[in-house]
Amino acid sequence: MKNFVIYLVEDNPIVRASLVEFLNEIADLEVCGYAATQQEGSQWLRAHESGWNLAIVDLFLQQGNGLGVLAACRARAPHQKMVLLTNYATPEIRRRSGQLGVDAVFDKSTQIEGLMDYCVAQVRQSQGTRH
């Protein structure tokens, strides 16, 4: 197992496969799994509270939505980050996500490179804080 673990909450298999492909290029990073619904994602993240460093969450899911996942994980550890990845990164969605404790919001159509940069920075930060 690699040092930095990401969990995806994304229902689109094409988007999910692309994310995994991009993320697998980052050293010391592992995508450990995924969920396609709010309930599955929330349950996995809470049940494995020490088993992940970053959750990448889509807004619209097969059942429920990413805001519900963010709300379910508000009590996560300080080193655990959550980002919302959506085609609807409107000011209202950014505001509501912020109220639910999101660490960053990225637009799927224009900010994938920004998401990858964020992931690299998080991996580096986690390596710097490990003893």
C-alpha positions as CSV (number, residue, x, y, z in Angstrom):
1,M,0.0,0.0,0.0
2,K,1.3,3.5,-0.9
3,N,1.6,6.3,1.6
4,F,-1.3,8.6,0.5
5,V,-4.7,7.0,-0.1
6,I,-7.5,8.5,-2.2
7,Y,-11.1,7.4,-2.2
8,L,-13.4,8.4,-5.1
9,V,-17.1,9.1,-4.9
10,E,-18.0,9.2,-8.6
11,D,-20.8,7.5,-10.5
12,N,-19.6,8.0,-14.0
13,P,-17.3,5.0,-15.0
14,I,-15.6,7.0,-17.7
15,V,-14.8,9.9,-15.4
16,R,-13.7,7.5,-12.7
17,A,-11.4,5.6,-15.0
18,S,-9.8,8.9,-16.2
19,L,-9.3,10.1,-12.7
20,V,-7.7,6.8,-11.7
21,E,-5.4,7.0,-14.7
22,F,-4.3,10.5,-13.9
23,L,-3.9,9.9,-10.2
24,N,-1.9,6.7,-10.7
25,E,0.8,8.8,-12.3
26,I,1.5,10.6,-9.0
27,A,4.1,8.9,-6.9
28,D,3.3,7.6,-3.4
29,L,-0.4,7.8,-4.1
30,E,-3.0,5.0,-4.3
31,V,-6.7,5.1,-5.2
32,C,-8.1,2.5,-2.8
33,G,-11.7,2.3,-4.1
34,Y,-14.8,4.1,-5.1
35,A,-18.5,4.5,-4.6
36,A,-21.3,5.6,-6.9
37,T,-23.9,6.7,-4.4
38,Q,-24.0,9.1,-1.4
39,Q,-24.8,6.2,1.0
40,E,-22.0,3.9,-0.2
41,G,-19.4,6.8,-0.1
42,S,-20.5,8.1,3.2
43,Q,-20.5,4.6,4.8
44,W,-17.1,3.6,3.4
45,L,-15.4,6.9,4.5
46,R,-16.8,6.7,8.0
47,A,-16.1,3.0,8.4
48,H,-12.5,3.4,7.3
49,E,-11.8,6.6,9.2
50,S,-8.1,6.1,9.3
51,G,-7.8,4.5,5.9
52,W,-7.8,7.5,3.6
53,N,-6.2,10.9,3.2
54,L,-8.3,12.5,0.4
55,A,-11.8,11.9,-0.8
56,I,-12.7,13.3,-4.3
57,V,-16.4,13.6,-4.4
58,D,-18.7,14.3,-7.4
59,L,-21.8,16.5,-6.8
60,F,-24.4,14.4,-8.7
61,L,-24.4,10.7,-7.9
62,Q,-26.5,7.7,-8.8
63,Q,-28.3,8.2,-5.5
64,G,-28.0,11.3,-3.4
65,N,-25.3,13.9,-3.9
66,G,-21.8,14.9,-2.9
67,L,-23.0,17.5,-0.5
68,G,-24.5,14.6,1.6
69,V,-21.1,12.9,1.6
70,L,-19.4,16.1,2.7
71,A,-21.9,16.5,5.5
72,A,-21.4,12.9,6.6
73,C,-17.7,13.4,6.9
74,R,-17.5,16.7,8.7
75,A,-15.9,15.1,11.8
76,R,-12.9,13.7,9.9
77,A,-9.4,14.0,11.1
78,P,-7.6,17.3,10.3
79,H,-5.2,15.6,7.9
80,Q,-8.1,14.1,5.8
81,K,-9.1,16.4,3.0
82,M,-12.3,16.4,0.9
83,V,-12.6,18.0,-2.5
84,L,-15.7,18.4,-4.7
85,L,-15.3,17.7,-8.4
86,T,-18.2,18.9,-10.4
87,N,-19.4,20.4,-13.7
88,Y,-21.5,22.8,-11.6
89,A,-18.9,24.7,-9.6
90,T,-21.2,27.7,-9.2
91,P,-20.7,30.3,-6.5
92,E,-23.7,28.8,-4.6
93,I,-22.3,25.2,-4.8
94,R,-18.9,26.6,-3.6
95,R,-20.6,28.4,-0.7
96,R,-22.7,25.4,0.3
97,S,-19.6,23.1,0.1
98,G,-17.6,25.5,2.2
99,Q,-20.3,25.4,4.9
100,L,-20.0,21.6,4.9
101,G,-16.2,21.7,5.4
102,V,-14.9,21.0,1.8
103,D,-11.2,21.8,1.4
104,A,-11.4,22.6,-2.3
105,V,-13.8,22.7,-5.3
106,F,-12.7,21.9,-8.8
107,D,-14.6,22.2,-12.1
108,K,-14.4,18.9,-14.1
109,S,-14.3,20.7,-17.4
110,T,-11.6,23.3,-16.7
111,Q,-9.7,22.4,-13.5
112,I,-8.5,18.8,-13.7
113,E,-4.9,20.0,-13.9
114,G,-5.6,22.1,-10.7
115,L,-7.0,19.0,-9.0
116,M,-3.8,17.0,-9.9
117,D,-1.6,19.9,-8.6
118,Y,-3.7,19.8,-5.4
119,C,-3.2,16.1,-5.0
120,V,0.6,16.4,-5.6
121,A,0.7,19.1,-2.9
122,Q,-1.3,17.0,-0.5
123,V,1.0,14.0,-1.0
124,R,4.1,16.2,-0.4
125,Q,2.6,17.8,2.7
126,S,1.7,14.4,4.1
127,Q,5.3,13.2,3.6
128,G,6.6,16.3,5.3
129,T,4.5,15.8,8.4
130,R,5.2,12.1,8.8
131,H,7.7,11.2,11.5
